[in-house]
Amino acid sequence: MLATKGKGRTTRAGGFALLLAAVLMLPTTPVSGMQVELPEPVVSGTVSNAATGEPIAGALVRLLDPSEEQVRSHLTGPDGRFSFRAPSPGSWTVAVTRLGFAGTRSEPLELSEGELRTLEFTIASAPIALEAVDVAAAATDLCRRLDPEEGSLLARLWQEARSALLVLAWAEAEERYEFQMVRWERSIDLIADRVEEESRGAEVRSLHPFETAPVAELLEEGWIRPTETSGVYDYYGLDAATLLSNEFQDAHCFEIRADSEATGRVGLAFEPVRRADRPGVRGVLWLDRETAALEQLVFEYTFHPHEPPIPPELFSIFNGEVEFRGLPDGGWVVDRWTLRMPQYRLQAGSGYRSIAGIERGFTGRFSDVVDELPSWWRDLVRDVGFGSVEEGGELLGIRTPGGEYLPARERAALEGVVTDSTRARGLEGAEVHLVGTDYTARTDRRGQFLLEVPLDGNYLVNFTHPRLDTLGIEALPAGEVSLRRGETERIELGVPTERTLVALACEREPGVGSDGILWGRVLEPTLEDPLTGVSVYLRPEVEGDPDVADPEVGVPAQLQTVTDADGRYRFCSVPPDLRYRAEAELLGVQGDRRGVRLAPGAVVSMDLSIRMGTVGELRGVVREGETGPPVPQATVIARGRGEARTVTTDAEGRFVLSELPSGSYELQVNHVAFRTLDADVEVEGAGRTTRVTVRLLRDAIALDPIEVEVEARPTWGPLADVYDRREQMERLGIGNFFDRRQIEEAGTNRVSSLVARLPGVRTVPVAGRGAGSSELRVHRTRDCAPSLYVDGQRMMLNPSADTGLEDGDDMTETIDDLMPLSWIEMIEVYRSLAQLPGEFADNNARVCGAIAVWTRRGH
């Protein structure tokens, strides 16, 4: 069963037969009570065109027993031949069906034991000329039982639809095709008429589809049934066996339906003969007017047994659709299926939003009927929420018995360009995505992209890029597109000016209002690292006392904010036409002071700096004696520079005191089971880490109580996290690392030459690039290029393709083209999926490994 689960009341698709675009099963059990004696009779022969004499491929030949039950079947190949064994001697009939031809059958055949009977069938081309029929005139409100022998247009339509359904059922029973398929689940915003969230499962290969419930059970118990879980329902769909069954045809009446959208189709509609107290189904089989080929099945439920009830005005919105596809060998498959189910959301703040299904092709739109809905129901929806979940499946490809691979039909396409208005050129490396889905594309060096989508729908489209991150912008206003299969939609996206971006971050329109906006970054000038957690002050300057604002001006004495993880700060409401002094401070260290005056509505950028050379980090481990185990829960106190800092060791005896002003400290380590240790430690500044090993003693033994080692490494910003990860990974024996010291001692200026020194890493020459140009292979067995990340952002390399560069273009072709080693602070190398940290585990890296490069700027 396919379950759609959310908080509150849910619905789910139970045993939906048309899953993942597979062909559908028709029972093939032999006639009850018949004895099989060997040798069995064999029936073989040919099917040919009555007009030309040429063999007919794709004709379904069936062996029927006296009660018209099918017991054997065969689809003719290019030579028009068929052959099958009868289960036993006796009376049998052979029937031939082919789309676009008049069906035929043999007289009853009395077959004896071991007999070989040869038949030759000639069938006449007899396509239904629906294009010449006034379907609107033929369509009536009279729903009547099917009589295939009456010769009416209704009966002829049914025979054509039945031909395709019979082949569908046969192909599944015979496991004729292998399918590559995928399923999805999505939510569609009802009012806005757009996809809000979409997820797709893994691609699978299968010979068998899922089956629906037996038709007798469906007719007796209904197509929607409550489960043992309160408020959860099973929804069942229609399959070929159900539509072909006598029970279904006896319980439903049929009529001709004209297509209101004038798409060149004619419909064979059906609905239950009797209104029952259980959910039934009604729908339309749509056929092509020119060829009479079966194209689509659309069905809905006669009512929904939910509590609170769902108004009948919404029944047409929650439905099922099945799209059929004819194959070159005469076979038929289900190409795509969807099922849309309603859902009440009873818990405030639950995972589901107030949504419901809406898509082109529906017989009703929520926005068209919402005003007609009962007032009590609209009030209910406002209180509890209401929505829809759509489940579906589609073919990605088909493998025929002859080994031919047939790809999926056309997809929808979105193409466009992302421009950077701040630089007046295309934006390379932007990731364009449909909001709420996994569909993404990356722009090329000209900012262009192409994104293919398998499902119709209205989507919001947006993009991300590191340039937005540097300005603190998480997302830009999204554009909206309407995508349809077989069609290409175009959109232009762009990065606004920095002035506009910062105003957006302040949730303001640039130039609106009299207050100005001041923004920028706080950097450490020596290492050019951004500083996190810096207090930034903006103080009005008043003549005579620069620290006190003029009370008559009506502005605060100062404005204050704190930098974020990337060192950014923003003041979004700065009163204009005053002289301000901007200052930065971190851990008592004062930064530079800069003056600024903002005009009304102005957006001004100004960076600040703090020299943190007087700040370092103290890291250590506390152990028992010379070679003993680590000591957890020890108290470490560092006294000096007018302050005392305290920390407790972790389970492995480690401790960290970050951002200590450089200088001399008295270090005291206490634990209830050991003697107290006192020692002097000199903490280095300039971004260095001072490491100590402390040995606690139970008795007075003469040992050197402390070892001190100074390591040059960043203690703030992104690079500090990288060094922390290296420490953790090296303890676990995961990954390979090259730090700044190793890079300086390497004696090479090429990244590939350094990384290739690792055991098992190989370099591969790049064709057409000349001697010395190479790319890396880090996986031990696979010959594919690893993913490359620079300062946390994935970079796309193109080592061997003709880039078509023009003057002024910039293109990274290999890892050595990216930057010299002198720019790099750290390199991480991960050679298998088991080693990969989550932030580097893209699809390529899972197979080929990953290399992460961190520059000395660290941003």
N, C-alpha and C positions, 0 to 999 in steps of 0.2 A: 504494500500500500504506500501511496505517496502522501506524506503528511505535511501540511503547512501549519506550523506551530507558532503561537504567539501567546502573550499573556492575555488573560481574559478568555472570552469564548472564541473558539476557533472552528474552522472547517478544514477538511482534508479530502484529497482525491483518493478514493479507495478502489484498488484493483482496476485502474483506468487502462483499458485495453490498448489504446492507441498511443502508448508511450514510446517516445524516442523514434518516431517515424518508422516503425517496423511494419511488415505485412502481418495480416491477422489470421487466426487459426479457425479452420472449419473441422468439426469432428470427422474422423475417418474410420470409425469402428466398424467391423464387418457385421453383416446381418446376423442377428441373434439366432442361435440354435443351428446354424448351418455347419455341416461337417465338411472339413477340408480333406480331400483325398488326392493323393499324388498319382500320376502327374497332373498338374492343374492345366486347364484350358488357357490358351494364349490368344489374345486379340491384338492384331497389328494392322497398320495400313497407312494411308496418306490422306491429306486434305489439300485440295487445290482450288484455284479460282475458276469458276464456271465459265467466265468470259475469255480468259487468256490461257487457261490450262497450267499456269505457273503454280508451284507449291506455295502454300500460305504458312508463314511463320506466326507464332503467337496465338494459335488457335487452341482453346482448352477442350480437350477430348475427355469425356467422363464416362465411366461404366456405372450404370444404375441397376439396382435390383428391382423386382416387381413392384415394390412400394415406393419407387422413385428416390430411394436413398442412394447417395453416392458412395461407392466403395473403392473405386480406383480413379485416378485422373492423370493426365499427361499434357504438357504444353509442347506443341510442335516447334521444331527448330527450323532453320532455313530450308531444309529439304522437305518440310511439311509432314514428316513421318511421326508416328506414335506407336507405342506398344505397351501392353500391360498384361499381367496374369489375372484371370478371374479367380476369386477365392475357391470356387468349386464348380463342378458341372451344374447346369441348370439353365434357367431363363434369365437373360441379361439384355440390356439395351445400351447402345452407345450413342451419346449426345455430343454434338459439336457446337461450340459457341465461339464467336470472334467478333470483337468490336467493329461495327461498320458493315457487318455481313449478316445475311439472314441465317438464323440458326437452323440446324437440321438434326435428325436423329435416325437411327436404323430401326427397322422392325425388330420385335423381340427375337433374340438369338437363342436358339436351343443348343447349348454347348455341351459336348460330351467330354469324357475324361481324356486328357492329353491332346485334345483337338487344337489345331492351329488355324484360326479363322482370320482371313485377310479381307479388309474393307477398304473401299475407295470412296471418299466423300468429295463432292464438288459443291461449293457454296457460292451463292451469287452475292455480289456487292450490293448492299441495300442500306446505305447511310440514310439517316433521317434528315431530310432537308428542312431543318428547323428554321433556317434563315428565311424560308418562303412561307412560314406559318405565322399567322397572326396570334402570337402567344397571349397577348392581352385579351383577345376575344375568346381564346380557348380556355383561359383561366377563369374559373368560377368559384363561388363560395361553397359549391357542392363537394363535400369530402366523401368519397365513396371507396368501397373495397376494391382491391386489385383483382382483375380478371385477365391474366396474360393472354387468353385466347380470343379476346373480343376484338382485337385489331385497332383499337382507338389510339389516339396520340398518347394518352396517359399510359396505356399498356406498353406501347412501343418505347416510351421513355424509360419505363421500369426495366424492360428487357436490356436496354443499353447500360443502365446503371448496374443491373444484375450481372452483366457480362464482366464488368471490371471487378465487382466484388467477388465473383467466383474465382477469378484469376488471383486476386489478393489472397483469398483463403488457401487456394492450392499452393501458391508459392511459399507461404509460411509453413504449411504442413510438410512440404517437401524439403524445407530448409534450403531453398534454391539460392538465396543471396546471403552475403555477409555484409553487415551494416556497420559503418562507423557513425556514431551518433552521440548526442549530448543533450542534457536536459537543463532547464532553467526554472527559476522562480523569480517573479518580480512583482513590485507594487506600483500602481499607477495612480497618480493624483487625479481625483475625479473632477474637481472644479477646474483646475488648471489644464486638464487634458494632456498630461505628460508623464513619462516614466519617472518615478521618484527613486526607486531602488531596484537593482537587478543583480542577481547572482547566477553563475553558471557552474554546473558540476563538471567533473572530469569527463574527458572523452572516453567512450567505451566501444568495444567491438562485440557484436552479438549476432546470433543466429535466430534467437527467439524473442518475441515481444512479451510484454506482460498481458495476462488474460483478464477479461472482465468476468463478472459473475454469470452463471447460467441464466438464459433468458426467462425460463419459467420462474426462477427465484426473483428476478428483477420485476417481472409482472406481478408477482404475488406480494413482495415486500417493498417495492419501490426503488427508484434510482438514487434517492437520498435517504440515509438511515442514521439514526442516532447511535452513538457508540456507548460503551460502558462509562466513558468519561463525560460528565455533565457538560453540555454545551458544545460537544465535538461531534461532527457528522462525517460520514463517509459519502463521497460523491462518486457515482459510477458513470462511465461513458458508454458509447456505442461502438461495437466492432462489426466486422463483416458477417460473422456467424449469426449475430443477433439480427441484423437487418435482413439476412437471407432466410431466417427461420420462419416456418409456418405460424408459430405461436405469435411472433411479432406482427406479421402481416394480418393475422386474424384479429389482433387487438387494436389495429390502427387503420384509419382510412387515409386515402391519398387524393391529391388534387394537383393541377398544374399551377405553377406560380410564376408570374412575370417578374423580371428583375427591374426594380425601380431605378437602379443606377445605370441602366442602359449599357451594361458591360459586355453584351453579346452572349448572355447566358440565359438558360431557361431552367426553372426549378421544378422538382418533384417534391411537393410538401407532404408531410404526414403529421398526424396528431392522434391521440387516443380516441377510440370510439366512445368510450364511456368515461365520464368524470369520476375519478375514484377518490377515496380518502387517503391516498398515498401519492407521493410525487411520481409523476410520469414524465415522458419526454415528448417534445414536438420539435420538428425541424424541417430542413430543406436539403435535398440532394441537388446540387447545382451542376448542370451539364453545359458544355460548349454548344452554342446554337449551330455552328458550322459542322463540327465533327461528331457531336453527341458524346464526346469523351467526358467521363466523370472527373470533375475538377475539385469539388469541395463539398463537405458536409458541415452544416451549421445547425446546432440544436440548442434548446433551452429546456428548463424544467417547468412543469405545470404549476408547481408551487414549492416554497421552501418551508420546512417545518421548524423554523427557528423560533426561539422565544427570547426577546419580543419578536413579533411577526415582521416579515419584510413585505412592504407594500407591493401589490401586483405591478405597479408602474415601473418597478425596477427589475422585473423578472428577465427582460430581454438583455439587460446589461450583464447578468451573470450567466454565461453560456459556455458552450464548447465549440471548437472549430477543428476540422480535419482537412488537410490539403493532400490531394492525391497526385501521383506522378506516374505517367506511362513510360516504360523503358523500351529501348530499341528492339529487344527480343520479344516484345509483346507482353511482358510482365507488368504488374501494377504494384506499387508500394504506397504506403503512407509517408509523405514527405515531411509533414510537420503537423503537430497537434497542440492545441491549447485548451485549458479548462480554467474558467474564472469563477471564483467562489466568494460569497459575501462573508464578512466577518464583523461582528460587534467587538468593540474594545471597551471592557467594563472597568478596567483599572486605570486610574489617572497615572500618567507618567510611565505607562507600559511601553514595551518595545515597538508596538505598532502605532502608526500615525493614523489620522482620519483620512483614509484613502479608499478608492474603489476603482474597478477596472473600466477603462474606456479606450477604445481604439477604432480606427477607421474600419468599417465593415459591420459594426454593431447596428442592431435595428433600433436602438435608442441611445440617447446621450443623457447623462445625468443632468447636465446643465440645462437641457431642454425640458426636463420633467420635474426638476426639483421644486418649482413653484406650485406644481399640481399635487405634490405629495401631501398627505394628511398633516395637519398642524401638530398633532400629538407625536407623530414620528419625527418631524423636524426638531421638536423640542427634545425628544429622546436622544437624537444624534448629537445635539449640542452638549448634552450631559455625559454621554457614555462614549461617543465616538463610533464611527462606522467606516468600514473599508472593504477592500477586496484583495485577494491574493490570486495571482495568475501563475499556474504551473504549465509547463509545456516541454516538448522535445522536438528535435529536428535532425534530419539526416545531414551528416557532413560528407558522406560518400558511400558508394555501393560497389561491392566486388561481385561481378557476375560469375556464373559457372565457368566461363571461358577465361577468367582472369582479368577481364577488362575492368578498370576503375572508373566509375562515373562520379564526378565531383558534385557538390551541392549546387543548387540553382543559384541564380544571381542574388547578390546581397545589396543592401543599401550602402551608399558611399557618401562620406563627408570629406570634402577637400577644402583647403583654405591656406591662409598665411597668417603668421603671427609677426607683428612688427613692433619694433622698439622705438617709440616716438621720441624718446630722450636721445637717441643716437641716429635717428632717421635711416634705419635699415632693418632687414629681417632679423628676427631673434632666433638664433640657432640653439638647439638643445632644450627648447620648451617642451613640456609634456602636456599634450592636449588630451582631455578626458571628457567623457560623458558623465555628468554628475550622477552619483549613486550606482555606477556600474564599474566593471573592470575593463571597459573598452578604452584603450589609450593609443596614442601615436606620438612620435617625437619629431620635432621639426628639423629640417636639414639646414645647411649653412645659409640658405636664402630665406629661412623661416617658413618653408612650405611643408605641408603634411597631407597625408591621405589616411583615412580611417574607414575601415569596412565593418559593417554591423549586420548581423543576420536577421534581426527582428525589426519590423515596422514600429514606429512610435514617435512621439514628440519628446525631445530630450533637451535638458539644459547642458550647455557645453562651456567648459572653462579650461584654464591652463595654469601650470605652475612653472617656476623658473627660479634658480638661485638669485637672480637679480631682484626678484620680489622679496626674497628672504632678507637681503641686505637692507631693505627699507622697512622691514617689519610688517609686510603685507602678507597675510595668510591666504586671502582669496580676493579676486576681483569680481565685480558684478558679472554674472553669467549671461551668455547669449542663449537663444532658443532656436532649435532647428526641428524640422519635421522630416523624418527619414522614411523612405519607402523603398522596398526591394526593387532593384532594376533601375533606380534613379540615383543621380548624384546631386547632392546639395552642396552649396558653397557658402563659406562664412569667412569673415575677416575679424581677427582678434588682435589686440595690441596692448602693449605696456604704456599706460599714460605717462605724462611727464612726472618727474619727481615731485613737483609741487602738488600735482593732483593725487599722487599716491599717498603722500604724507597726510594730505587733507582727508583722504578716505580712511586712513588709519585712525584719524581723530574723529571719524564719523561726521565729517563736515564737507561741504562743497567748497573748493578753493575760491577765495575772494568773497565768500558770503560771511557777513558779520564784520564787526570792527576789530575784534581781537585778532592778533597774529598767532602764528605757529612757529616754534623754534624746535629744531630737531638736529640730531647728529649722533656721533659715537665717541666713546671715551677709550683711548688707546694707550698702551704702554709704548713709548716712542722707541725704546731700544730694540725690542723684539717685534714691534708693530702688532702686538696681540690686543684683541678687544678685552676690556675689563668688565667683569660681571659684578653686580652688587654695589656699584659706585654710587654714592650720594651726589646728585647734581643739584646745585642751588642757583637760583636766578633772583638776584637782589636788585631792586631799584636804587639808583644812585641819586642821593639828594645832597645838594650843596651844604657843606659844613659837617655832615654826618653820613657817610656812605652806607652805614648799616641800618639806617632807619628811614623808612619811606615817609613822604610828606602826607600827613593824614588828610589834608585837603584834596589830595589827588584821588583818594578813595581806592588805593591799591594795597594789597597785603605787603607786610614787611619783606617777605620772601616767598618764592615758589620753590618747591622741592619735588624731586622724583628720583628713581633708582634705575640704573641701567639693567637691561635684560641679559639673557644668556649670550647674546652676540654683541654686547657692549652698547646697545642703542638706548637713546633717551628721547623723550618727546615732551614738550610743553604745548598743550593744545589751545590754551586760552591765555594769551599774553596781552595785557592792556597795551595799546599802541602809543607811539610818540613819547616814550620815556627811554632814558638811557639805563641799560641794565648791565650788571656784572655777573657773568657766568663762572661758577667755580665747581671743581670736582674734588671729592675726598674719599679715600678708601683706607680703612684701618688706621686712621690718624695721619695718613700721608696726604699732604695737600698737592693738588695739581695746579696747572697754570690757570690764570684768570684772564678772561677775555670780555671786552665790552661789546655791546650790541644794542641797536635801536631798531624797532620794528614799526613799519608803516601800517596803517589800518588794513587788515585782511591779508598781510604779507605772510609768505611761507619762507623761512630762512633756515639754511643748513649751516651748522658750525660744529666742528669736531674739537674735542678737548683731549688733554693728555695728562697722565700721572706717571712719574718715574718711580717704578716699583723696585728699583735696584736695592732698596733697603729692606725688602721683604723676602723671606725664604720659607722653607718648610722643614719640619722635623718629623722624621719617620723612624720607627724602631720596632724591635721585638724583644720581649722579656723572656729569658729562659732560666731554668734551674741549673746552676753550676755551669761547668765547662761544656758538657755534652748532653745535658738533661733536656727534658721536654719543655715545650712552651708553658708559660704561666698565664692563664686567663684570670680576668677579674682583678688584676693588679692596678693600683691607682698611680698615675704618673702626673707629677706636678712640675711645671717649668716656671721658675720665678726669675724675673729680670725686666729691665726697661720699664720699671714702675708698675708691672702687672704680674698676675699669676694665672697660668692657664692649666686646666685639669682635664684629664681624659682617662678612660678605663680600657685596659687591653681586652681584645676580643678572644674568641675560643682558641685562636692560634697564637695568642700572646702578642699580637700586633697593636700598634697605636699610631695615630697621625695627629700632629698639631700643625694646622695650615696657617699660612699668611702671618708668620711671626716676624716682627721687626728684627733685622739682623743684629747680632751682638752676643754678649756672654749671658748664659743662663745657668742657674743652679737647678739641677735635675734631681728630683726626689721620687723614688719608687717605693711604694708600700704594699705589703700583702700580709695577711694575718699569719700565714704559715712560714714567713721568711723574715730575715733581718732587713731592716730598712736600708736602702742604698741612697747615698748622696754623692753626686758627681757634678763637675762643671762641664758644660758643653758650649762650644762656640757655634752659633747658627749663622751660616753664610747667607748672604742676600743675592741680589741679581738673578732671581728666579731659580736659585739652586735648591737642591734637597740635601739636607744633612741627615745621614742615616746612622743610627746607633744600635748596638746590640748590648743589652743589659743582662748581667748574670746575677741572680739573687741566690743567696746562700742561707742554709739552715744553721751552719756552724761557722766559726771564724777560721776559714781556710784562706791562705794567701793566694788570691787570683786577681788578675786584672779585671776589675768589675765592669768595664765599659769599653767598647770599641767604637770609633767614630769614622765614618766615611762620607765624603762630600760628593754628591752626584749633580752634575749640571743638567737640570731638566725643568720644564715649565711647571709652575704650581698653580696656574689659573688658566681659564679659557679652555677651548676644545682640546688642545694638546695635552693638558693635564689628564683628561679622561682617557686619551690614547695610551699614555704611560701607565695609567692604572690598569687598563685592559691587558697591556703586555705583561705586567706583573702577575695578573691572575692567570693568563693563558700559559705563561712559562711554567707556573707551578703545576698546571694540568698537563703539560707537554703537548700543547695544541698550537699549531701555526709556527711561522718563522718571522723574526723581526730584525730589522736593521735600524739602529738609532743613529743619531747625529755623529757620535764618536766613530762608530763602525763605518759610516759613509765617508767620513774624512780620511780614515785609514785605508780605504778600499783601493786607492790608486787608479781609479777610473772615473770618467765623467758620464758614463752611460748606465741608465737604470737596468737595462737588459743584461749587461755584463755583470753587474753586481748580483742580481737575482739568480742568474744562471749558475752561480757558484754553489747553490743548494743542490744536494744529491737528487738526481732524477729530473731536475729542471732542464729543459732543452730550449735552444733558440732555433728558429726556422727562418731561412732567408726569404725576403719578400721579393717576389718576381717583379722585374722592371724597375727596381729601386737602386740597383748598383750594389757594389761590395760594401759590406759593413751594415747594411740595413736589415734588421731582423725583428721578429716578434717572438714572444715567449710562449712556451707550453709548460704549465706547472703541474697538470694532473699526471699521475704516474702512468696511466694507460691510454688516455684519450688524446687524440690529436686535434685539439680545438683551443681557440684563444680564450684566456681567462677574462672575466669581467674586470674592469678597471674603475676604481673610485678615487677621486681627488677631493680631499677635505670633506668627505662624506657624500659627495655628489657623483653619480655614475657618469663616466665619460664614454662616448661612442668613438671607437677607432675604426679607420677604414684603410688598412695597410696596403691592400693590393688592387683596389679599384681605381679606375681613372677618375680622379676627383674633378677634372675640368676646371681647375682653379683659374680665376682671372686676377688681374692686378688688384691688389688691395684685399683679396679674400684671405681668410685664415682657416686652415684645416689641420686637425691633428690626425696624423696617419699612423704612427706607431707610438709606443710608450716613450721612446727616446726623443720623438719630436715634441713631446709635451713640455718638458722643462729639463734643465741641467740638474745634476745631483746636488749642486751647491744650494739649490732652492729648497731642498727637502729636509725635513726634520725626522721623519720616521716612515718606514715602509713595512707593511704587513703582507704576508703571503699565506694564503689558505688553499690547500691543494685537494680537498675533497669535501663532500657534503657534510661529513661528520664533524669537520673542523669549523664550518662557517658560522660566524656570529649572525644574528638575525638581520642586522642592518645591511649585510652584504649578500643575503641569500636570494638573489634574483634567479630567474629560471636558468639563465646561462651559467651562472656561478655554481648552481647545484650540480651541473654536469662537468664543467670545465675548470672550476676553481675561481679564485678572485685575488686581486692585488689591490691593496689600499695604500695610497700615497698621501702623506700629510705634509703640507708645506710649512715653512718656518713662520709664515704669517698665521697659519692655522684657521683661515676663514676664506 
